[in-house]
Amino acid sequence: MDLPQQLRRHQMQKTLNLMRAVSGKHWGANRESLLMIYKALVRSVIDYGAIAYDNATESQLARLDSVQCQALRISTGAMTGTSLAIMQAHCGEIPHQLRRLKSQAE
């Protein structure tokens, strides 16, 4: 893994840690606020590099899905085994592949 990838991974981990810090079952930010943080800090970074994902390997795309899954799990309070597709549907998010195709079409 090259240095820019390590830096991006470190940035995403810091963002996920921020989301964990402000979330809480009884006292933390509500679901809407956490989804707003996700859209501003996680999804925006993923969407920014979307054009480069056409040449990405399956393992690189799986890492992106993993980050999205973790962020949505924190936002919704879902259990660990909850699938990404279910969380995307629950939060009104569309998959990265469809978002990328939509942005390319526009």
C-alpha positions as CSV (number, residue, x, y, z in Angstrom):
1,M,0.0,0.0,0.0
2,D,1.4,3.3,-1.0
3,L,1.6,6.4,1.2
4,P,-1.4,8.3,-0.2
5,Q,-3.6,5.2,0.4
6,Q,-2.3,5.0,4.0
7,L,-3.1,8.6,4.6
8,R,-6.6,8.3,3.2
9,R,-7.2,5.2,5.4
10,H,-5.9,7.1,8.4
11,Q,-8.2,10.0,7.6
12,M,-11.2,7.6,7.3
13,Q,-10.4,5.9,10.6
14,K,-10.2,9.3,12.3
15,T,-13.6,10.2,10.8
16,L,-15.1,6.9,12.0
17,N,-13.7,7.5,15.4
18,L,-15.3,11.0,15.5
19,M,-18.6,9.4,14.6
20,R,-18.2,6.8,17.4
21,A,-17.3,9.6,19.8
22,V,-20.5,11.6,19.2
23,S,-22.8,8.7,19.0
24,G,-24.4,7.0,22.0
25,K,-27.5,5.1,22.6
26,H,-28.9,7.4,25.4
27,W,-26.9,10.7,25.1
28,G,-25.2,11.0,21.7
29,A,-26.2,12.6,18.4
30,N,-29.3,11.3,16.8
31,R,-29.4,9.3,13.5
32,E,-30.0,12.3,11.3
33,S,-27.0,14.1,12.7
34,L,-24.8,11.1,12.3
35,L,-26.0,10.6,8.7
36,M,-25.2,14.2,8.0
37,I,-21.6,13.7,9.4
38,Y,-21.4,10.6,7.2
39,K,-22.4,12.5,4.1
40,A,-20.1,15.4,4.8
41,L,-17.0,13.5,5.8
42,V,-17.2,10.0,4.4
43,R,-19.4,10.0,1.3
44,S,-17.9,13.2,0.0
45,V,-14.4,11.7,0.0
46,I,-15.6,8.6,-1.6
47,D,-17.5,10.5,-4.3
48,Y,-14.6,12.8,-5.0
49,G,-12.5,9.8,-6.2
50,A,-15.3,8.0,-7.9
51,I,-13.9,8.5,-11.4
52,A,-10.8,6.5,-10.4
53,Y,-12.9,3.5,-9.2
54,D,-13.4,2.3,-12.8
55,N,-9.8,1.0,-12.7
56,A,-9.9,-0.2,-9.1
57,T,-9.6,-3.8,-8.1
58,E,-12.3,-5.7,-6.3
59,S,-10.3,-5.6,-3.1
60,Q,-10.0,-1.8,-3.3
61,L,-13.7,-1.5,-3.9
62,A,-14.4,-3.9,-1.0
63,R,-12.4,-1.5,1.3
64,L,-14.7,1.3,0.3
65,D,-17.7,-0.7,1.0
66,S,-16.2,-1.6,4.4
67,V,-15.8,2.0,5.3
68,Q,-19.3,2.9,4.2
69,C,-20.7,-0.1,6.1
70,Q,-18.9,0.9,9.3
71,A,-20.1,4.5,9.0
72,L,-23.7,3.5,8.3
73,R,-23.5,1.0,11.2
74,I,-22.4,3.7,13.6
75,S,-25.1,6.1,12.2
76,T,-27.9,3.6,12.6
77,G,-26.8,1.7,15.6
78,A,-27.1,-1.6,13.6
79,M,-25.6,-4.8,14.8
80,T,-22.3,-6.1,13.3
81,G,-23.8,-8.7,11.0
82,T,-26.2,-6.3,9.3
83,S,-25.6,-6.3,5.5
84,L,-24.6,-3.2,3.7
85,A,-27.5,-3.4,1.3
86,I,-30.0,-3.3,4.2
87,M,-28.3,-0.4,5.8
88,Q,-28.2,1.5,2.5
89,A,-31.9,0.9,2.0
90,H,-32.7,2.0,5.6
91,C,-30.7,5.2,5.3
92,G,-31.8,6.0,1.7
93,E,-28.3,5.7,0.3
94,I,-27.7,4.2,-3.1
95,P,-24.7,1.9,-3.8
96,H,-21.4,3.4,-4.9
97,Q,-21.6,1.8,-8.3
98,L,-24.9,3.5,-9.0
99,R,-23.8,6.8,-7.6
100,R,-20.7,6.7,-9.9
101,L,-22.8,5.8,-13.0
102,K,-25.3,8.6,-12.1
103,S,-22.5,11.2,-11.8
104,Q,-20.9,10.0,-15.1
105,A,-24.2,10.3,-16.9
106,E,-24.7,13.9,-15.7
